[in-house]
Amino acid sequence: MTSSTSIVRPSNSMRRFIDVKTPMRDGVHLSSDIVLPSGEGPFPAILMRTPYDNSQPNYLAFGRYFAQRGFAFIVQDVRGRGDSDGEWIPFMNEMSDGYDTVEWIAAQPWCTGKVGMMGGSYAAHVQWMAAKTNPPHLAALSSTASPGRWLEDGLPYRNGILSLELFAWFYLTHGRSMQSSIAAYEGVGDDPLGMNWAQILRQLPLSKLDELTGFYSPMWHEWLGKPDLSDYWYQVRMDDAFSKINLPTLHITGWFDDCMISTIFNYEQMLAQSPATNDQYVVIGPWDHHGTREPQRKLYGEDFGDDAVADVLDLQNRFFDRYLKDGEVFEQSKVNLFVLGENRWRSQGSWTLSNANMTPFYLDATANAKTLEGDGILSTTFAIGTVSDTYVYYPSNPTPAWINHDEKWSPQDLRLDQRFVQIRDDVLVFTSQKLAQPLEIAGTPTATIYISSDAPDTDFYVTLCDVYPDKRSIRIAWGALRTRYRESLHEAKLMTPGEIYPVRIELAPIVNVFQAGHHIRVDIRSANFPLYDRNPNTGHTIGEDAEMKPAVQSLYHSEQYPSCILLPVVNR
């Protein structure tokens, strides 16, 4: 290994090399920290590429773990971050850099020529971008919580609705090093500057947010100007690339992971298109984005039991043993799911089930579906009550996301129980009768609702809940749409105020058993703030509005306008 800046440090008989300059095709050098097992080798290699500073203790811990098991482990600062040279352009530089790094590793004398990649979130994105270029020596992927369905999964838009968490992430990763002020936003410490993120994210126009926090973000402005699904986004989408990727892949996600939609999409497309269709594995736990790497039994006020704490490092080690060392058969079912409602793991051949049928549950109300105190009904047999329900959405007082961030701002205060939202009079609530026997759903719920508004553009959210006998209303899946994209994400089309439109909203995939004595609940709302931006209801260019207008929202549920949610009900 040649590098004038390399330092060899013994670590439990392992060898560690720091800041090894890895050349890219354009002459830029990226910084790689490398941990090798004891002995001469050569060894199969595992690569992780990160924008979060490769010197962090957790990366060294990964290196020790895998080196003790006979793998070379490389963690690299991506271009423009940490000790790597070049310009930091989030998400957009990862194809050729991934290819060049894989091939550089494979050419080292300590490597067998087999390279796998692992990592979560951004470190999963870089895997798919590298795979898109087909490096000859890339042999396997372990992709955790991966983005992928850009503009559909919440990065940076959820069907036209902008993620405000993305802005906080741009702040976190601005420049070459991590920005500490993000600690207050993430709820893990005090902001040394006293910045109030709850108030910052209320500021309009969105194009001025970076000025308020003391930095200029070119990507924030660029992405604000690209809300349509265009060729720009196909640079980082996979869509037609899966058929050319012949790689065994371990897909890991959680039912409450922000990137779950994309992770399952990648898995499904690899099954359908990849030559490696027989070497695809998926694990879905009761985890959020962070929990996919550090599983916990409790999440947002709910206890999923000891089984929720899976050993994901051991899982990945066994996967790489099989595909990088030509080891024994990977003793893992192709699909491992944590079934919500039963709180247990289940192995099966497919994450959806062949005996699941899309069953309509119709939205109705005898008089008024507003709030938990209303009489909104969810039923498989459509009974005509009122023709419609109406509420007013005020962007100045938006429906909160999970908690009221004006009062609290910490992940430990998040709650899956949605009653605090469902008591608001800008939320319509539809609840089934008490179930006489368990009802399982396994698949992707889809809502078709008939709506009108006095605004030319507005937002609608559909949230699916499991209501427990103690009244907890546990969110298990949700979906959303900005109405200007009701026909296509490729082109915005404003509504005619007062006209009735059918709107199709796909919720996140889910496997859940509604137990006997439980209720199924669906609610309709128009904001999810501050996780996503508020629609100002003006129809103006996204991100440029400084004004907000209330919108009168109507949901129709009649024989002529049969608003419903299709649930993938399993025949048990």
Backbone torsions as a table, in degrees:
resi	resn	phi	psi	omega
1	MET	NA	130.6	-176.4
2	THR	-118.8	122.2	173.9
3	SER	-168.6	127.6	-178.6
4	SER	-69.0	-16.8	-178.0
5	THR	-104.2	3.7	-179.1
6	SER	-71.9	140.2	175.1
7	ILE	-127.0	127.0	-179.9
8	VAL	-93.6	128.4	179.3
9	ARG	-132.6	124.6	177.7
10	PRO	-69.3	141.8	179.1
11	SER	-147.6	96.3	-178.2
12	ASN	53.4	46.7	-179.7
13	SER	70.1	3.8	173.4
14	MET	-90.7	166.9	179.3
15	ARG	-116.6	135.0	-178.9
16	ARG	-123.6	132.8	179.0
17	PHE	-121.1	127.7	-172.6
18	ILE	-109.4	136.3	173.0
19	ASP	58.1	48.0	175.0
20	VAL	-76.3	123.0	-175.7
21	LYS	-79.4	114.6	-175.1
22	THR	-104.8	117.1	-172.8
23	PRO	-78.6	137.9	172.8
24	MET	-102.0	164.8	-174.2
25	ARG	-62.2	-23.9	-178.9
26	ASP	-95.1	11.1	178.1
27	GLY	91.8	-11.1	176.7
28	VAL	-72.6	142.5	178.2
29	HIS	-110.7	129.5	176.1
30	LEU	-101.3	152.6	-175.1
31	SER	-96.7	123.2	179.9
32	SER	-120.5	131.4	168.4
33	ASP	-99.7	135.2	-170.9
34	ILE	-129.0	135.2	173.0
35	VAL	-121.1	124.5	-180.0
36	LEU	-112.9	146.7	174.8
37	PRO	-65.7	167.0	171.9
38	SER	-69.3	158.6	-179.0
39	GLY	98.5	174.7	-174.0
40	GLU	-82.6	-28.6	-175.3
41	GLY	81.6	-161.5	5.5
42	PRO	-76.4	168.8	-175.5
43	PHE	-128.9	148.3	167.4
44	PRO	-67.5	151.7	-171.6
45	ALA	-118.0	146.6	174.4
46	ILE	-120.1	125.4	-177.0
47	LEU	-110.8	133.1	170.7
48	MET	-125.3	129.9	178.9
49	ARG	-116.8	132.2	-169.6
50	THR	-141.6	147.6	169.4
51	PRO	-93.4	4.6	-168.9
52	TYR	-104.8	22.2	176.1
53	ASP	80.9	104.1	-174.0
54	ASN	-71.8	-1.2	178.2
55	SER	-90.7	0.8	-177.7
56	GLN	-62.7	147.1	-176.1
57	PRO	-57.3	-34.4	-177.4
58	ASN	-65.9	-31.3	178.4
59	TYR	-70.5	-38.9	175.3
60	LEU	-63.0	-37.7	178.1
61	ALA	-63.1	-41.5	175.3
62	PHE	-60.1	-43.4	-179.4
63	GLY	-59.7	-46.4	178.5
64	ARG	-61.6	-44.8	-177.3
65	TYR	-57.5	-50.2	-174.8
66	PHE	-78.5	-31.7	176.1
67	ALA	-64.5	-37.7	176.8
68	GLN	-63.9	-16.8	-179.0
69	ARG	-109.6	15.7	170.4
70	GLY	91.1	18.4	178.6
71	PHE	-114.0	143.1	163.9
72	ALA	-77.5	137.2	-177.6
73	PHE	-123.4	127.5	-178.2
74	ILE	-123.8	126.4	173.8
75	VAL	-121.8	126.2	-170.5
76	GLN	-121.5	135.8	168.5
77	ASP	-71.3	127.8	178.0
78	VAL	-69.6	166.9	-175.1
79	ARG	-52.2	127.9	175.9
80	GLY	82.3	4.1	179.8
81	ARG	-121.6	149.7	177.8
82	GLY	57.3	-128.3	-177.6
83	ASP	-92.3	6.8	179.8
84	SER	-86.3	144.4	177.6
85	ASP	-79.6	178.0	175.8
86	GLY	93.1	179.8	-176.8
87	GLU	-98.7	133.8	179.9
88	TRP	-82.7	109.1	173.3
89	ILE	-123.7	99.5	-171.8
90	PRO	-51.5	131.5	171.6
91	PHE	73.6	-19.5	-165.8
92	MET	-96.2	-8.3	-174.8
93	ASN	-109.7	15.4	-162.9
94	GLU	-93.6	-8.5	-178.6
95	MET	-72.9	-62.7	-177.0
96	SER	-68.1	-36.0	178.2
97	ASP	-63.7	-39.0	176.9
98	GLY	-64.3	-45.4	178.7
99	TYR	-58.6	-51.8	-175.3
100	ASP	-62.8	-37.6	-179.6
101	THR	-67.9	-45.5	178.2
102	VAL	-57.1	-47.1	-177.0
103	GLU	-70.5	-33.0	174.8
104	TRP	-63.7	-44.6	178.6
105	ILE	-60.3	-46.6	-176.8
106	ALA	-61.1	-26.6	-177.6
107	ALA	-84.9	-7.2	-178.4
108	GLN	-75.5	146.2	-177.4
109	PRO	-64.4	-21.6	179.7
110	TRP	-87.0	2.2	-178.0
111	CYS	-111.4	140.0	177.8
112	THR	-72.0	-13.0	-173.9
113	GLY	101.0	-3.9	175.4
114	LYS	-104.6	125.8	-177.6
115	VAL	-126.7	129.0	171.5
116	GLY	-110.8	161.2	175.6
117	MET	-123.2	147.2	177.9
118	MET	-143.8	167.1	176.2
119	GLY	136.6	164.7	-177.1
120	GLY	-118.9	154.4	175.8
121	SER	62.5	-117.8	179.2
122	TYR	-58.8	-37.0	-180.0
123	ALA	-71.6	-10.9	169.9
124	ALA	-89.9	-39.4	176.8
125	HIS	-54.2	-45.0	-177.0
126	VAL	-64.3	-27.1	177.3
127	GLN	-64.8	-45.8	-177.5
128	TRP	-70.0	-33.3	177.0
129	MET	-67.9	-39.2	175.8
130	ALA	-65.6	-44.3	-179.1
131	ALA	-60.7	-31.9	179.5
132	LYS	-60.7	-25.5	-178.8
133	THR	-95.9	-3.7	176.5
134	ASN	55.6	60.1	172.6
135	PRO	-61.2	131.0	-175.4
136	PRO	-58.5	-29.3	-174.4
137	HIS	-101.7	5.7	174.3
138	LEU	-78.6	121.7	-169.0
139	ALA	-113.6	-19.6	-177.5
140	ALA	-166.8	153.2	176.9
141	LEU	-123.6	138.4	166.1
142	SER	-119.1	97.1	-169.0
143	SER	-105.2	116.2	-176.6
144	THR	-113.9	126.7	174.0
145	ALA	52.1	57.6	-173.0
146	SER	-90.9	135.6	165.5
147	PRO	-66.7	170.8	177.3
148	GLY	171.6	-45.6	179.6
149	ARG	-89.6	66.9	-175.6
150	TRP	-55.3	137.3	-177.5
151	LEU	76.5	-6.7	176.3
152	GLU	-112.6	-26.3	-171.8
153	ASP	-103.2	2.8	-179.1
154	GLY	104.8	-0.3	177.2
155	LEU	-121.8	110.2	-12.7
156	PRO	-86.5	-1.5	-178.9
157	TYR	-124.7	146.8	168.8
158	ARG	-106.4	93.3	-179.3
159	ASN	51.0	48.1	175.7
160	GLY	98.7	-10.9	-177.4
161	ILE	-101.2	123.8	-169.8
162	LEU	-79.5	134.3	175.9
163	SER	-76.8	121.7	174.8
164	LEU	-83.3	-20.5	172.2
165	GLU	-61.7	-30.2	177.7
166	LEU	-60.4	-40.8	179.0
167	PHE	-60.6	-44.2	179.1
168	ALA	-62.7	-34.0	177.8
169	TRP	-68.5	-39.2	175.7
170	PHE	-60.2	-38.7	177.6
171	TYR	-64.7	-46.4	-179.8
172	LEU	-55.7	-42.1	-172.3
173	THR	-102.6	16.1	-179.8
174	HIS	-69.7	133.4	-179.6
175	GLY	81.6	-156.9	-175.0
176	ARG	-92.5	-23.3	-174.9
177	SER	-122.1	167.5	-178.2
178	MET	-71.3	141.3	-179.8
179	GLN	-96.0	117.6	-170.0
180	SER	-68.3	-22.4	-175.2
181	SER	-64.3	-18.0	179.2
182	ILE	-63.8	-17.8	-178.0
183	ALA	-55.1	-38.3	-179.4
184	ALA	-67.2	-38.0	179.5
185	TYR	-66.3	-40.3	-177.3
186	GLU	-80.9	-6.8	176.9
187	GLY	76.8	23.4	-177.9
188	VAL	-113.3	8.3	178.3
189	GLY	176.9	174.2	179.2
190	ASP	-86.0	143.0	175.9
191	ASP	-75.9	117.9	-177.0
192	PRO	-64.4	-19.3	179.8
193	LEU	-98.3	-1.4	-179.9
194	GLY	71.3	24.9	-179.3
195	MET	-71.2	132.8	-179.5
196	ASN	-100.3	98.4	-175.7
197	TRP	-66.0	-33.7	178.8
198	ALA	-59.1	-39.7	179.1
199	GLN	-78.7	-37.0	179.2
200	ILE	-58.2	-44.7	-176.4
201	LEU	-73.5	-8.0	173.8
202	ARG	-84.8	-12.1	-173.3
203	GLN	-71.5	144.1	174.9
204	LEU	-129.2	150.4	-1.4
205	PRO	-76.5	160.1	-179.1
206	LEU	-62.3	-26.1	-179.9
207	SER	-66.0	-11.4	-179.0
208	LYS	-103.9	2.9	-174.2
209	LEU	-60.2	-40.3	-177.1
210	ASP	-65.3	-34.6	178.2
211	GLU	-60.7	-36.4	-178.4
212	LEU	-67.9	-23.8	-176.6
213	THR	-107.7	10.3	169.6
214	GLY	82.5	24.9	176.4
215	PHE	-150.1	164.8	176.4
216	TYR	-116.5	125.7	-176.8
217	SER	-113.9	102.4	178.4
218	PRO	-58.3	-37.8	-177.0
219	MET	-70.4	-35.1	176.7
220	TRP	-58.5	-45.4	-179.8
221	HIS	-69.9	-39.1	180.0
222	GLU	-64.7	-43.5	-178.0
223	TRP	-73.9	-32.2	173.4
224	LEU	-58.3	-33.8	-177.4
225	GLY	-86.0	4.8	-177.4
226	LYS	-131.2	61.3	180.0
227	PRO	-79.2	-14.0	178.7
228	ASP	-85.7	147.6	174.9
229	LEU	-74.8	107.5	-172.3
230	SER	-130.9	-179.1	177.7
231	ASP	-58.4	-29.2	178.5
232	TYR	-55.9	-45.0	-176.7
233	TRP	-77.5	-24.5	178.5
234	TYR	-68.9	-13.1	172.3
235	GLN	-60.1	-35.6	-175.3
236	VAL	-109.9	-5.2	172.9
237	ARG	-83.8	159.6	-178.7
238	MET	-97.9	-45.5	178.6
239	ASP	31.6	-82.7	-174.7
240	ASP	-97.1	12.5	-176.0
241	ALA	-92.1	-19.2	-172.9
242	PHE	-61.1	-34.0	-176.9
243	SER	-66.1	-17.3	-178.3
244	LYS	-101.5	1.9	-176.9
245	ILE	-105.0	109.2	-177.0
246	ASN	-107.0	69.7	-173.6
247	LEU	-132.6	129.2	167.7
248	PRO	-58.9	136.3	-175.6
249	THR	-138.6	133.5	171.1
250	LEU	-103.2	115.8	-178.4
251	HIS	-102.7	122.2	-179.1
252	ILE	-122.6	131.3	177.6
253	THR	-155.1	-178.5	177.8
254	GLY	-136.1	154.8	-178.0
255	TRP	-62.0	-22.2	-178.5
256	PHE	-112.3	17.3	177.5
257	ASP	-80.4	132.5	178.5
258	ASP	-58.7	-27.0	-177.0
259	CYS	-102.3	15.1	-178.0
260	MET	-62.6	-40.5	-179.0
261	ILE	-57.5	-45.4	-178.4
262	SER	-71.3	-38.8	179.9
263	THR	-61.2	-44.4	178.6
264	ILE	-68.5	-37.2	176.6
265	PHE	-60.2	-46.7	178.3
266	ASN	-58.9	-43.7	179.1
267	TYR	-61.6	-47.8	-178.9
268	GLU	-62.6	-40.6	-178.7
269	GLN	-71.5	-34.8	174.8
270	MET	-65.8	-37.5	174.9
271	LEU	-62.6	-41.4	-173.3
272	ALA	-80.4	-32.2	-169.5
273	GLN	-118.3	-30.3	-170.1
274	SER	-74.6	144.6	170.1
275	PRO	-61.9	-19.6	179.5
276	ALA	-94.8	31.9	-175.7
277	THR	-56.6	-29.9	-178.3
278	ASN	-82.2	-1.3	-178.1
279	ASP	-121.2	39.2	178.1
280	GLN	-110.8	132.9	-178.9
281	TYR	-132.3	142.4	177.7
282	VAL	-133.5	138.3	176.6
283	VAL	-128.3	123.9	-179.4
284	ILE	-126.3	113.9	-178.3
285	GLY	-107.0	-179.7	178.3
286	PRO	-86.2	55.8	-169.2
287	TRP	-121.4	158.7	168.5
288	ASP	-95.3	-169.0	-174.3
289	HIS	-58.7	-48.9	-180.0
290	HIS	-67.1	-37.7	-176.1
291	GLY	-66.8	-15.9	176.6
292	THR	-66.0	-21.1	178.3
293	ARG	-106.0	-27.3	176.8
294	GLU	-132.9	77.8	-175.1
295	PRO	-59.6	138.3	176.1
296	GLN	-125.8	156.6	-179.8
297	ARG	-81.3	-23.6	-178.4
298	LYS	-112.8	139.8	-179.3
299	LEU	-148.4	122.1	173.2
300	TYR	50.7	44.1	175.2
301	GLY	89.8	-3.4	-179.1
302	GLU	-114.0	141.7	179.7
303	ASP	-106.7	115.1	-177.5
304	PHE	-97.4	4.4	173.8
305	GLY	89.0	168.7	-176.9
306	ASP	-61.8	-30.0	-178.2
307	ASP	-64.0	-18.1	180.0
308	ALA	-69.0	-19.4	-176.1
309	VAL	-90.3	83.7	-179.3
310	ALA	-88.7	152.3	177.9
311	ASP	-90.3	87.9	-174.7
312	VAL	-74.1	-25.4	176.2
313	LEU	-68.9	-43.4	176.7
314	ASP	-61.1	-40.5	177.4
315	LEU	-57.8	-46.4	-178.6
316	GLN	-70.1	-36.1	177.2
317	ASN	-61.0	-44.8	179.3
318	ARG	-66.0	-36.1	177.0
319	PHE	-63.5	-46.4	-179.7
320	PHE	-70.4	-32.1	173.8
321	ASP	-55.3	-42.6	-177.9
322	ARG	-70.4	-45.9	-167.4
323	TYR	-101.3	-12.4	175.4
324	LEU	-107.8	-24.4	179.8
325	LYS	-109.2	2.1	-174.5
326	ASP	55.0	46.7	-178.1
327	GLY	-80.5	-162.0	179.5
328	GLU	-67.7	172.3	177.1
329	VAL	-57.0	136.7	177.8
330	PHE	-69.1	108.7	-174.7
331	GLU	-81.0	76.6	-177.6
332	GLN	-151.6	131.7	176.1
333	SER	-65.8	155.1	-177.8
334	LYS	-64.0	-28.8	-179.7
335	VAL	-133.3	122.8	174.4
336	ASN	-123.2	114.2	-175.9
337	LEU	-119.4	140.7	168.0
338	PHE	-92.5	111.9	-175.0
339	VAL	-80.8	111.8	177.1
340	LEU	-67.0	148.8	-178.0
341	GLY	90.0	-29.7	172.8
342	GLU	-109.7	-18.4	177.9
343	ASN	53.2	53.0	177.1
344	ARG	-148.3	156.0	176.7
345	TRP	-81.5	145.9	176.4
346	ARG	-139.1	133.4	175.9
347	SER	-100.4	138.2	-179.9
348	GLN	-156.3	173.0	-175.6
349	GLY	-79.8	-26.4	-178.2
350	SER	-144.1	147.7	-177.7
351	TRP	-72.2	-30.4	168.7
352	THR	-92.6	163.9	-176.9
353	LEU	-117.3	140.9	-176.3
354	SER	-65.4	-23.0	179.9
355	ASN	-96.7	21.6	174.2
356	ALA	-95.2	129.0	-178.8
357	ASN	-119.5	134.4	178.2
358	MET	-69.4	112.7	-173.0
359	THR	-114.6	125.5	-179.2
360	PRO	-76.4	133.3	169.7
361	PHE	-116.1	115.6	-171.4
362	TYR	-87.4	144.4	176.6
363	LEU	-91.4	132.0	-177.8
364	ASP	-153.9	167.1	176.1
365	ALA	-155.3	141.3	176.9
366	THR	-72.7	-42.8	-178.7
367	ALA	-133.5	-48.9	-171.2
368	ASN	-159.9	123.9	-177.2
369	ALA	-95.2	5.0	-177.6
370	LYS	-70.6	132.1	175.2
371	THR	67.1	171.7	175.7
372	LEU	-63.8	-21.2	-179.2
373	GLU	-82.4	-8.0	178.6
374	GLY	-76.5	-175.6	-177.7
375	ASP	-119.5	36.8	176.9
376	GLY	-62.7	137.0	-173.9
377	ILE	-119.6	141.6	172.5
378	LEU	-121.1	118.7	-171.2
379	SER	-148.9	147.1	176.4
380	THR	-76.9	-17.4	175.2
381	THR	-111.3	123.3	-173.2
382	PHE	-78.2	115.2	177.1
383	ALA	-110.9	124.1	-174.5
384	ILE	-75.2	117.7	174.1
385	GLY	-111.9	-118.9	173.2
386	THR	-71.5	157.0	-180.0
387	VAL	-79.4	-30.9	-176.9
388	SER	-157.2	164.2	172.1
389	ASP	-127.7	146.8	-176.0
390	THR	-131.6	140.7	172.1
391	TYR	-142.1	165.4	178.5
392	VAL	-110.3	126.1	176.1
393	TYR	-99.1	118.0	178.3
394	TYR	-104.7	110.6	177.0
395	PRO	-59.9	-25.5	178.4
396	SER	-72.9	-17.7	177.2
397	ASN	-135.0	67.1	-169.4
398	PRO	-72.1	152.6	173.7
399	THR	-61.4	126.1	-173.8
400	PRO	-77.1	160.3	178.1
401	ALA	-99.8	108.2	173.0
402	TRP	69.3	-51.6	173.5
403	ILE	-136.8	166.7	174.7
404	ASN	-85.0	100.7	-173.7
405	HIS	-72.2	-5.8	173.0
406	ASP	-73.8	-23.6	-176.9
407	GLU	-103.5	-34.3	-177.8
408	LYS	-136.6	157.5	-177.9
409	TRP	-152.0	65.6	-176.1
410	SER	-155.1	134.3	-178.6
411	PRO	-56.9	-31.3	-179.5
412	GLN	-68.1	-13.0	177.5
413	ASP	-95.4	-2.8	177.1
414	LEU	-66.5	151.0	-179.1
415	ARG	-139.0	135.6	171.6
416	LEU	-76.2	-23.8	178.1
417	ASP	-67.9	118.3	-172.0
418	GLN	-95.5	9.2	-175.6
419	ARG	-62.4	-32.2	-178.4
420	PHE	-65.0	-24.9	174.9
421	VAL	-86.4	-40.8	-172.1
422	GLN	-72.8	-5.3	174.3
423	ILE	-86.9	-7.1	-177.4
424	ARG	-80.1	148.2	-177.5
425	ASP	-85.1	8.0	170.1
426	ASP	-105.8	24.8	178.1
427	VAL	-131.6	130.2	173.7
428	LEU	-96.2	134.6	-172.5
429	VAL	-125.5	126.9	-178.8
430	PHE	-126.9	121.5	-171.8
431	THR	-125.6	137.2	179.1
432	SER	-77.2	169.9	169.3
433	GLN	-66.6	162.5	176.3
434	LYS	-62.0	133.7	-177.6
435	LEU	-76.5	132.9	178.8
436	ALA	-81.9	-22.6	179.1
437	GLN	-146.6	162.8	-178.2
438	PRO	-61.2	147.3	176.3
439	LEU	-131.8	121.1	-179.2
440	GLU	-104.2	138.8	170.7
441	ILE	-119.6	142.5	-179.1
442	ALA	-148.7	100.1	-177.9
443	GLY	153.5	-152.8	-175.7
444	THR	-115.0	104.5	177.2
445	PRO	-63.8	147.0	179.6
446	THR	-137.8	128.7	179.8
447	ALA	-104.4	139.5	167.5
448	THR	-120.0	113.0	-178.5
449	ILE	-122.0	146.4	178.9
450	TYR	-102.2	119.9	-171.5
451	ILE	-132.8	158.4	165.6
452	SER	-143.3	162.4	179.0
453	SER	-149.6	155.3	172.9
454	ASP	-87.5	6.8	176.5
455	ALA	-105.6	151.3	178.3
456	PRO	-75.7	-16.4	178.3
457	ASP	-154.3	138.6	179.6
458	THR	-160.6	-177.9	-177.7
459	ASP	-121.9	149.7	171.7
460	PHE	-134.0	135.5	175.4
461	TYR	-116.8	141.8	174.2
462	VAL	-120.8	123.3	-177.4
463	THR	-120.3	131.0	179.7
464	LEU	-104.8	129.4	-176.8
465	CYS	-128.3	151.0	171.3
466	ASP	-104.7	116.2	-176.0
467	VAL	-96.7	119.3	-176.1
468	TYR	-86.6	162.3	179.3
469	PRO	-58.0	-26.1	178.2
470	ASP	-85.7	12.4	174.3
471	LYS	85.3	-7.7	177.0
472	ARG	-56.6	136.2	-179.0
473	SER	-114.5	89.4	-168.1
474	ILE	-88.2	118.6	178.1
475	ARG	-67.7	125.6	178.3
476	ILE	-117.2	-19.8	178.3
477	ALA	-163.4	151.9	176.6
478	TRP	-152.5	160.7	176.3
479	GLY	-147.4	164.5	-175.7
480	ALA	-155.4	160.2	179.6
481	LEU	-153.7	134.5	165.7
482	ARG	-86.2	125.1	-165.5
483	THR	-65.1	-20.7	177.3
484	ARG	-65.0	-15.5	178.5
485	TYR	-109.1	24.0	-177.6
486	ARG	-65.5	-28.7	-178.5
487	GLU	-94.2	-34.8	-177.3
488	SER	-166.2	143.0	174.2
489	LEU	-76.5	-11.6	-177.5
490	HIS	-78.8	-22.6	-175.3
491	GLU	-150.9	128.1	178.3
492	ALA	-76.1	144.7	177.9
493	LYS	-146.0	111.5	-177.7
494	LEU	-68.3	157.9	178.6
495	MET	-88.8	159.4	167.5
496	THR	-88.9	117.3	-178.5
497	PRO	-52.3	133.0	178.5
498	GLY	89.6	-16.8	179.8
499	GLU	-78.7	144.2	-178.7
500	ILE	-90.1	131.1	-179.2
501	TYR	-126.8	140.4	167.3
502	PRO	-80.3	132.2	-178.6
503	VAL	-124.7	126.5	179.3
504	ARG	-102.7	125.6	-178.7
505	ILE	-127.2	117.6	177.3
506	GLU	-86.4	128.0	176.1
507	LEU	-87.2	173.9	177.4
508	ALA	-72.7	149.3	175.5
509	PRO	-59.2	151.3	-176.6
510	ILE	-160.0	147.4	165.6
511	VAL	-124.3	117.7	-176.0
512	ASN	-147.7	140.1	173.0
513	VAL	-107.1	113.5	171.0
514	PHE	-79.2	112.7	-175.3
515	GLN	-75.6	159.9	174.3
516	ALA	-55.7	137.5	-177.1
517	GLY	91.1	-8.8	176.9
518	HIS	-91.3	169.7	173.4
519	HIS	-122.2	153.9	170.0
520	ILE	-99.0	136.1	-178.0
521	ARG	-133.9	141.8	173.0
522	VAL	-126.4	134.1	172.2
523	ASP	-124.3	153.5	179.8
524	ILE	-118.2	128.4	179.6
525	ARG	-143.6	178.1	-176.0
526	SER	-126.9	10.1	177.0
527	ALA	-153.5	161.0	178.6
528	ASN	-149.3	59.4	-168.7
529	PHE	-97.1	139.7	10.9
530	PRO	-101.3	16.7	177.2
531	LEU	-64.8	-36.3	179.1
532	TYR	-127.2	154.5	-175.1
533	ASP	-70.5	154.0	176.6
534	ARG	-81.0	135.3	171.5
535	ASN	-77.6	121.6	-179.4
536	PRO	-76.7	-3.1	174.3
537	ASN	69.5	18.0	-177.4
538	THR	-95.4	-24.4	-174.5
539	GLY	84.3	4.7	-179.4
540	HIS	-76.9	176.0	178.8
541	THR	-58.0	133.6	-178.9
542	ILE	-60.9	130.1	176.4
543	GLY	93.7	-9.9	-175.0
544	GLU	-103.8	-8.8	-176.0
545	ASP	-75.7	134.6	168.4
546	ALA	-109.5	-6.6	179.8
547	GLU	-109.3	155.9	177.7
548	MET	-135.2	146.1	178.0
549	LYS	-130.4	141.3	173.4
550	PRO	-68.2	152.6	179.2
551	ALA	-126.6	131.6	174.1
552	VAL	-88.5	114.5	-174.7
553	GLN	-105.7	132.9	177.9
554	SER	-121.9	133.7	174.4
555	LEU	-113.5	126.8	-176.4
556	TYR	-102.5	137.2	178.1
557	HIS	-146.5	97.7	-177.4
558	SER	-152.1	178.6	177.4
559	GLU	-62.2	-34.0	178.9
560	GLN	-77.2	-33.4	-178.5
561	TYR	-126.0	78.8	-173.1
562	PRO	-82.3	77.6	177.2
563	SER	-61.9	133.9	-176.8
564	CYS	-156.7	167.2	169.1
565	ILE	-119.9	131.1	176.5
566	LEU	-91.3	119.2	179.2
567	LEU	-108.6	135.0	178.9
568	PRO	-78.4	81.7	-173.4
569	VAL	-80.2	129.5	-179.0
570	VAL	-88.4	130.7	175.0
571	ASN	-78.4	105.1	-174.9
572	ARG	-89.5	NA	NA
